[in-house]
Amino acid sequence: MFIAKVAGKVVATIKHEKLAGGALTVLYKVDENKKAVGPSLVAMDYIGSGEDDLVLVVEGCNARFACPTQDLPVDLAIVGILDKVN
């Protein structure tokens, strides 16, 4: 898992049918100062995060378990919107 900041949404008029109901979300991993580091990433979002939200992200095959069905072609998924990081 890692913490990331949401940069925006991806609009895809055509996507895999099993991805229906979720949003493709652009995000950046953040450092301890909440500054973006590394390249942009795209994650599935079924919880409704918004731009500039800090989110908790799971990666790899475990990301599928954060989705409504576990047979989705997903390797990054947002599992929480963070209110505060100490």
C-alpha positions as CSV (number, residue, x, y, z in Angstrom):
1,M,0.0,0.0,0.0
2,F,1.0,3.6,-0.5
3,I,-0.3,7.1,-0.1
4,A,-1.1,9.1,-3.2
5,K,-2.6,12.4,-4.3
6,V,-5.4,12.4,-6.9
7,A,-4.6,14.6,-9.9
8,G,-7.8,14.0,-11.8
9,K,-9.9,11.5,-13.8
10,V,-9.4,9.8,-17.1
11,V,-12.3,9.8,-19.6
12,A,-12.5,6.6,-21.5
13,T,-15.5,6.2,-23.8
14,I,-14.6,2.6,-24.4
15,K,-13.1,0.4,-21.6
16,H,-13.3,-3.2,-20.5
17,E,-16.9,-4.1,-19.6
18,K,-16.0,-5.3,-16.2
19,L,-14.6,-1.8,-15.3
20,A,-18.1,-0.3,-15.4
21,G,-19.1,1.6,-12.3
22,G,-15.6,2.7,-11.4
23,A,-13.5,5.7,-12.4
24,L,-10.1,5.6,-13.9
25,T,-8.2,8.0,-11.6
26,V,-4.8,9.7,-12.2
27,L,-2.7,10.0,-9.1
28,Y,0.9,10.5,-7.9
29,K,2.7,8.8,-5.0
30,V,3.6,11.4,-2.4
31,D,6.5,11.8,0.0
32,E,6.3,12.5,3.8
33,N,5.7,16.2,2.9
34,K,2.8,15.3,0.7
35,K,4.8,16.3,-2.4
36,A,4.3,14.3,-5.6
37,V,7.1,12.0,-6.5
38,G,7.6,9.7,-9.5
39,P,5.5,9.3,-12.6
40,S,1.7,9.6,-12.8
41,L,-0.3,6.4,-12.2
42,V,-3.8,5.3,-13.1
43,A,-5.9,3.5,-10.5
44,M,-9.5,2.2,-10.3
45,D,-11.7,4.2,-7.9
46,Y,-15.0,2.7,-6.7
47,I,-15.2,5.0,-3.6
48,G,-15.5,8.4,-5.2
49,S,-12.2,10.3,-4.5
50,G,-11.8,13.8,-5.8
51,E,-9.0,16.0,-7.2
52,D,-6.4,16.8,-4.5
53,D,-7.6,14.1,-2.1
54,L,-5.0,12.0,-0.3
55,V,-5.8,8.4,-0.9
56,L,-4.6,5.0,0.2
57,V,-3.8,2.7,-2.8
58,V,-3.2,-1.0,-3.1
59,E,-1.2,-2.5,-5.9
60,G,-0.6,-5.7,-7.7
61,C,-3.0,-8.6,-7.8
62,N,-4.4,-7.6,-4.4
63,A,-6.0,-4.5,-6.0
64,R,-8.6,-6.7,-7.5
65,F,-10.0,-7.5,-4.1
66,A,-10.8,-3.8,-3.6
67,C,-13.2,-3.9,-6.5
68,P,-16.8,-5.1,-6.6
69,T,-15.8,-8.4,-8.4
70,Q,-12.4,-10.0,-8.0
71,D,-11.9,-10.9,-11.7
72,L,-11.2,-7.4,-12.9
73,P,-8.1,-6.5,-15.0
74,V,-6.8,-4.1,-12.3
75,D,-3.4,-3.7,-10.6
76,L,-4.0,-0.4,-8.8
77,A,-7.1,0.5,-6.7
78,I,-8.0,3.2,-4.3
79,V,-9.2,1.8,-1.0
80,G,-9.5,4.9,1.2
81,I,-9.7,8.6,1.3
82,L,-7.4,10.0,4.0
83,D,-8.6,12.7,6.3
84,K,-5.3,13.2,8.1
85,V,-1.7,11.8,8.0
86,N,0.5,12.4,11.1
